Amino acid sequence: MSVNLENEYLSEILAQYDFPEELLGATRYGNGHINETYCVVCQPKEGDAIRFILQGMSQAAFPHPEELMENFVNITSFLQRKIREEGGDGKREALQIIRTKDRKNYYTDHNGKVWRLVPFIEDSDCYQQATPELFEESAKAFGRFQYLLRDYPAALLHETIKDFHNTEDRLKKFKAALAADKCGRAKDVAAEVEFVLKREADCSVALNAQREGKLPLRVTHNDTKLNNVLFDRDTKTGLCVIDLDTTMPGLSINDFGDSIRFGANHSAEDEKDLSKVNFDIELFEAYTRGFLEGAQGGLTEAELEYMPWGARLMTLECGMRFLTDYLDGDNYFRISYPEQNLDRCRTQFKLVSDMEQQFEQMGEIVKKCAAAANK
């Protein structure tokens, strides 16, 4: 057995699994910054090579990996069943766990790190940059993710990252960093601070709706970026939603909104020239159309009403997080120059301003797309 090992203990993990035929190698794979990911290649006696994805969970990002894996196994099993019931291909349209030799869903190595193995979904592609067509296709995939999991009891899922999209808590942390001002930077960001404080009430809009029973708790992905969808190589249609580690209880409007924050503009996240940062209402419409088509009427009237708020709040929240980290000394987000988090913050706030100016139009687009999806 000839195996290309990139660390001294990888063979320990590989030995826990019954791979088909000859194990050829395991090499680093993908562009992720959180988990440790490898592509494992096996060669059967006949036919093409067979590939798998092996991932080690980040102990820093996920302090309770056993809870993460319980979520992962239960969600993927549920998706597999639903997809088969609808006549789909469960092997290509959802992830599935491969058990160890002793029938466990994951392996914990001698360093306490948790590893999982899943099949490689062949003839699929992952994109880092969106065209309008890919953006809409990703929307269909994330909308369908909501639809397939509409009956899953979200409250039974573990919260893998506490208060991840709790905008009130993000505001609280921002205020604490502002008061501490441990780097002496507050004097230079008065306009950004004022921007947040003027929108303090906004931070409670979705949470109040949830507390009042208007917005139901759903299974949410919480990282709905383009590169978390695999696309069929031939048809370029959304095939499978991946990277389920932050999947936990949440609001559907947050999943929708984070995609809009990420994709409905044409600028870099740290663009210094804010004249180049603009919310693209046409991309908003394309994503809304795809998301609601994928959701197949599974969202409530209140969720539809609050979808534009999801876009505003996820963008405001992200900007607050960048500003908080800047005030705190850049301890969370990686930076390549000293003011990068401030530049990131400013792009998000510019998008929020654009959304506020077009908020009524966003609501009309949601109504139009919902009516078309429900025909």
N, C-alpha and C positions, 0 to 999 in steps of 0.2 A: 504494500500500500504506500503510494507516494503522495504525501500531503504537504501543500505549501502552507506553513504555519506562520502567522504574523506575531504571535506571542507564545510564550513558553507553556501556557496552560490550555491552549485551544484544543489540543488532543484530548484532554480530560473531558471536555464538553462533548466533542464529537463521539467519544467512546460510549456515551450514554444512549446513542440511537442506533437502530438497525437500518443502516442505509442499504439501498439496493445495489448489489454487485460491487464494483470497484470504486472506492472513494478517491477521486483525483486531486481535489484541492479545496481550500477555503481561503478566500481573499476578501479584503475590505470591499464594501459595496455601498454606493449611494452617497448622498450629500448631507445626510443628517448630522446635527451637532449634539444630539442628546444621547441616543442609544449607540451601542457598539454593534455594527451590522456587518455580516459576512455573507457572501454567496458561496454556497457549498455545491460542488459539482461531483456527480457520480456517473459512471459509464456502465450501462448494462451490457450483457454479452451481445445483444442485438439492438439496433435502433439508435436514436439520438441520445445525447447526454441528458441526464435528469438533474435539475437544479432545485435548491432549497434556499430559503433565507433564514439565517441564524442571527438572533439578536440578543444582546446582553442589556438588561435594563439599567439605566442610569440610577445609581444609588443616591446621587445628589438631588436629582429632579423628582424621584419617586421613592420616598423613604419607606413605603409599605408596598413592596412589589408583589407580595402575595395577594393583596387586595386588588391591585391592578390586574393581575393574571386571572383572578376570579371573575372580574368584569369582562376581560377579554374572552375567556372561554365561554361564559354564558351568553355574551352578545353574539359571538360568531356562530355558536350552535343555534341560537334563535334565528339568525339571518339565514343560515344554511337551510333550515327547515322551511322558512317562509318562501325562500326562492324556489325550492323544489316544489312546494305546493302550487306555486304560480307557473310552473313549467319551465323555470329558468335553469341555468347551469351553475349549481352551487360551487363547483370546483373553480370556476372562473369569476364568479360575481361576488364572492365573499372569501375572506380569509378563513383558514381552518388550522387548528393546532395539530401538530404531530406529537404523539406521546413518546416518552422515553421507554427504554427497555423494561423498566419496572412500572410502566403504565401511568406515569405521572405527567401532568400537563406542562411542567417546566422542570428545569434542573438548577439547583443552587450549588455553585462551585465552592472551592475551599476558601475563597475570599468573601463568601456571602453574597455574591452577585447572582442574580436570577437570569436564566437563559431560556429562550423559547425557539422552536423550530416550526416553520410554516412552508408549504409548497411554494415554489416560484411560479407565478402566473405568466406563462409563456405567451409570446405574440402580443405583448402589451407594452405600452410606453408611458413614461412619466415625464411631464413637461414642467419646466421652471418658469417659462414666460407664456402668457396667454395671447391668443388671437381672440377676437370676439366670438368666433365659432367654438373654440375650446372652452372659453369662459362660460358660455351658455351650456355646453355639454357637461361641464363640471357642476353647474347648478342643477341639472337634471339628476346627476348622481347623488348629490347631497340632499336634494328633495326626496328622492327615492329612499335614501337612507332613513329619512324621517318617516316616510310612509311604511316601510317594512317594519320599523320598530315602534309603530304607533301604539301597539297593544302591549309592549314590554313594560312591566312595572318599574318605572324609573327610580322610584324611591328605594328599591332593593339594591341599587348600584352603590358602590363605594365612591366617595369623593376623593379622587386620586390626588388632586391639588386643591387644598381648602381655599374657598372664597375666590376661585379663579376668575369668574366673571361677576363678582359682587362689586358693583360700581360704587356703592356706598363705602365699602371697605377700602377700595382703591382711593377714594377721596380722603378717607381718614388717614391713610398712610401718606398721602401727598401732604396733608396739613402737618403731620408730625415731622416729615422731612423739611418742610418749609420753616417750622418753628425752630428746629434744631440747627438748620443752616450750617452744618458742620464744615462745609468747604468754603463758606463765605460767598456763595454764588447767588443768593437770593436777590441782591441789589441789581444784578444784571438781567433778571428775568421778570421784571415787574409787569410787563405787558402779558406775558404768558400766565403769570399767577392771577392777574385780574381776569383773564379769559376763563380760567377754571372757576374762580369764585363767583363769577356772574352766572355760571351754569350749575351751581351747587344743587338746585332743586331738580334739575334734569337727571341727576345721578340716581334719584329715587323713583323715576317714572315707571320703569319696567318692574322694579321690585315691589312697588306699591300695587301695581296691577296683579302681580303674582300673589301678594298677601291678601288682596281682595277677592281672590279666586277667579279673576278674569283670564289670566294666562296659566295654562296647565304646565305641570312639571313634565318634561319630556326626556328621552334619551338623546343627549346632544354630543356631537363630536368635539366641539370646542377648538378645533384647529382647521377650519374649512378653507385651506389654501389649495390652489390649483395642483400643487405637487403632491397632494394627498389623495388624488384620484388617479387610478390606472386607466388608460384609454386603450381600446382595441386598436391594434396596429393597422388593420386594414380599413375599418370603418371610421376610425377617429371618434367613436362614441364612448361616453363614460362607461367603464366596465365595473370597477370595484373601488370602494372607498377603503383606504388603508390608514395606517398610523392611528390606531384606536386607543392609544394609551391615555389620552385625556378624555375619553368618552365616559360621561358620568351624568348625573341628573342636572338639568338646566332648562333654558328657555329656547324654543325653536327660533325666536327672533334674533337671538345672539349668534347662532350658527349662520343664519342668513346675513346678519349685519357684519360679521367679521369677514365674510367673503366679499361683501361690497367694499368694505374698508381696504381690503387687500387688492382688489382687482378692478374697481371702477374708476381708475385714474391711470395716467400714463407716465407718472414721474417716479424717480427713485425714492426710496423711503427716507433718504437723508438729503434730498434736493435742497440746495441753498437758495436757489432762485425761486421764490414762491409764486412768481408769475407763471411758472411752468407746472404748478401743482393745481389741478382742476378736477373737480368731481364730474365724471362723464355720465350724464343722464341717460344717454343711449346705451352705455354698458350696463347701467342700473336696470334699464328696461329689459335688456337681453338676459341678464341673470335672473331677474324676477320672473320672467316668462318661463325660463328653464326650471327654476326651483319649484314653481307652482305646478308645472306639468309633471315633474317628478313626484311631487307630494300627492298628486291624484285626489285632490279635494280633502285630504286628511287633516288640514289645519282648521282651527275654529275661526269664527268671524272676528273675534278679538285678536287672535294671532295675526290675521291679515291686517287689521287696523293698526297694529303696533309694529309691523315690519319696517316702516321707515324709521321708527324710533330705534329699532335694533341697529340700523346702519349708523345713525347719529351717536348712539351710546357706545357702541363698540369702538368707534373712531375716537370719541372723546376719552374713553377709558384708556385706550392705547396711548394717546398723547399724554395723559396724566402719568401713566407708568414711565414713559420716557423722561418726563420732567422730574418725577420723583427720583428716578435713578440719577439724573444729572445733579440734583440737589444733594443727593446722598453720597456722591463720589463715584458713580459709574461702577457699581458693584454687581449688577445683575446682567445687563445687556452688554455684550461684547462691543468694544469700540476700537476704531483704528485711528482716531484723532480726538483731541480733548473735547470738542464741542459737538461730537456726532449725536449724542442723545438729545441735545438741545435742537439740532437741526431736524432730527426725527420728530420731536415733539411739535415743532412748528409746521411741518408738513401735515401732520394729523389735524392740527387745529385749523389749518387752512381748509382742509376737506370738510371739517365740521361746519365752518362758516358757509361754504358752498352749499352743503346739504340744507342748512337752515334757510337759505335763500330760495331753495327749490323744493322745500318740504311739501308744500301743497301738491305740486306736480308729482312728486314721488308717491303720494297717497293715491292720486288718480291713476297712476300707472299700475299700482298694485290692484286696484279695483278692476281695471281693464283686463289685466293678465289673469286674475282670478276668474272673471266671467268667461274668458276664453278657455281656460283650463277645465272648467266645469261643464262645458257644452257636451 
